[in-house]
């Protein structure tokens, strides 16, 4: 079985030209089949403010009204995605930029309203993903660069969390490939003590995760990543790694840095 790396890169690397350039050089150097999933929230916020669209967050999640879905479709699917693709082409990495609507790779449903109306936010329909189309592109040696946008099959684009998209892709492709899902961010991994960058927890099992939750050792920002990591493991992905963006080339080897979830 061929190996496949599904790599998610967060906004703080994308916001900084130097960091992004260094990261993409490392990403381009990875041999074999690979998918890059990116965010871009701060850039969307900045451009939105220039256009008079104020961001609205509840519990750290963006509310996507009609103006905002147009904004994020432009920024994520256009500006951020194409800049990354162009940079990868300059590094001789034959990348193709996609949203979930392209080739019907990631259909979703608009999130049902419970306590909060998140607006045009999509929840991925895992069993309807366009796995065959993804496999065709990968088989033809395209590197996929995927924006955090899905669609509802009725012509409406939807904003979807990039961590979730990465996890969903990893699960969808785990029957055809030996997948390692890598979440890259600005910390060295999952930290036992959030103020100590050297307190990386190198291996997490479900039991260890329950213990960390009970001890309230995990800061809020990391919880969606771990939930998505375990969703991927439960869905058939062999390994998930959470680590520093600068450690990417080491984290595609057997000798990883950061936090490995198995």
FENPE-V430224 format. One record per backbone hydrogen bond with DSSP energy under -0.5 kcal/mol. NH is the residue of the N-H (numbers start at 1). CO is the residue of the C=O. E is the energy in kcal/mol with one decimal. If there is no record, write none. Layout:
# FENPE-V430224
nh=<NH/NH>
co=<CO/CO>
e=<E/E>
This chain:
# FENPE-V430224
nh=<4/5/6/6/7/7/8/9/10/13/14/15/16/17/20/20/21/22/23/24/25/26/27/28/29/30/30/33/35/36/37/37/38/39/44/45/46/47/48/49/50/51/52/53/54/58/61/63/64/64/65/69/70/71/72/73/74/75/76/77/77/78/79/80/81/81/82/83/84/85/86/87/88/89/90/91/91/92/93/94/95/96/98/100/102/104/105/106/108/109/111/114/114/118/120/121/122/123/124/125/126/128/129/130/131/134/135/136/137/138/139/140/141/142/143/144/144/145/146/146/147/147/148/149/150/151/152/157/158/159/160/165/166/167/168/169/170/171/172/173/174/174/176/177/178/179/180/181/182/182/183/183/184/184/185/191/192/196/197/199/201/202/204/209/210/211/212/213/214/215/216/217/222/223/223/224/226/227/228/229/230/231/232/233/234/235/236/237/238/239/240/241/242/243/243/245/247/248/250/251/252/252/253/256/259/260/260/261/262/262>
co=<178/33/4/180/5/35/182/37/184/10/10/11/13/15/13/16/17/18/19/20/21/22/23/24/25/26/27/3/5/144/7/35/146/9/40/41/42/43/44/45/46/47/49/48/52/61/58/56/62/118/63/65/66/67/68/69/70/71/72/72/73/74/74/75/75/76/78/79/80/81/82/83/84/85/86/87/88/89/88/92/93/143/145/149/99/101/102/100/151/123/121/112/116/116/64/119/159/109/122/107/124/125/126/105/129/130/131/132/133/134/135/136/138/137/94/34/142/96/36/144/98/145/38/147/158/106/156/155/150/120/148/161/162/163/164/165/166/167/168/169/170/171/173/173/2/177/4/239/6/180/181/241/8/182/243/189/199/193/195/196/190/200/260/205/206/207/208/209/210/211/213/212/219/219/220/220/222/223/224/225/226/227/228/229/230/231/233/232/179/179/261/181/259/183/241/185/244/245/247/247/248/249/250/254/242/202/258/240/204/260>
e=<-2.1/-1.9/-0.6/-2.1/-0.6/-3.1/-2.9/-2.7/-1.0/-1.0/-1.4/-2.9/-0.8/-0.6/-0.5/-2.8/-2.6/-2.4/-2.5/-2.9/-1.8/-1.8/-2.8/-2.8/-1.1/-0.6/-1.4/-0.7/-2.6/-3.3/-2.9/-0.5/-2.0/-1.2/-2.1/-2.4/-2.4/-2.6/-2.6/-2.4/-1.6/-1.4/-1.0/-3.8/-0.7/-2.4/-1.8/-3.4/-0.6/-2.8/-1.0/-2.4/-1.3/-2.0/-3.1/-1.9/-2.1/-2.7/-2.5/-0.9/-0.9/-1.0/-1.7/-3.1/-0.5/-1.3/-2.8/-1.8/-2.0/-2.3/-2.7/-2.2/-2.5/-2.4/-1.7/-0.8/-0.7/-1.8/-2.4/-0.6/-1.8/-2.5/-2.8/-2.8/-0.7/-2.0/-1.8/-2.8/-2.6/-2.3/-3.2/-0.5/-1.0/-0.9/-3.6/-2.3/-2.1/-3.0/-0.5/-2.5/-1.2/-2.0/-1.0/-1.3/-2.2/-2.0/-2.7/-2.1/-1.9/-2.5/-2.8/-1.3/-1.8/-2.2/-2.4/-1.3/-0.6/-2.5/-3.2/-0.5/-2.7/-0.5/-0.6/-2.3/-2.8/-1.2/-2.0/-0.6/-2.7/-2.7/-2.0/-2.2/-2.4/-2.1/-2.9/-2.5/-2.3/-2.3/-2.6/-2.0/-0.5/-1.1/-0.7/-1.9/-3.0/-1.0/-2.2/-2.2/-3.0/-0.5/-0.5/-3.2/-2.9/-0.7/-2.1/-0.5/-3.0/-2.4/-0.6/-2.0/-3.2/-0.8/-2.5/-2.3/-2.4/-2.1/-2.5/-2.3/-2.5/-2.2/-1.4/-2.7/-1.7/-0.7/-1.0/-0.6/-2.1/-2.7/-2.5/-2.3/-2.7/-2.1/-2.0/-2.2/-2.9/-1.1/-1.6/-2.5/-0.7/-1.1/-2.0/-3.0/-2.6/-2.5/-0.5/-2.2/-1.7/-1.3/-0.6/-2.1/-0.6/-0.5/-1.6/-1.2/-2.8/-2.9/-0.6/-3.3/-1.2/-0.5>
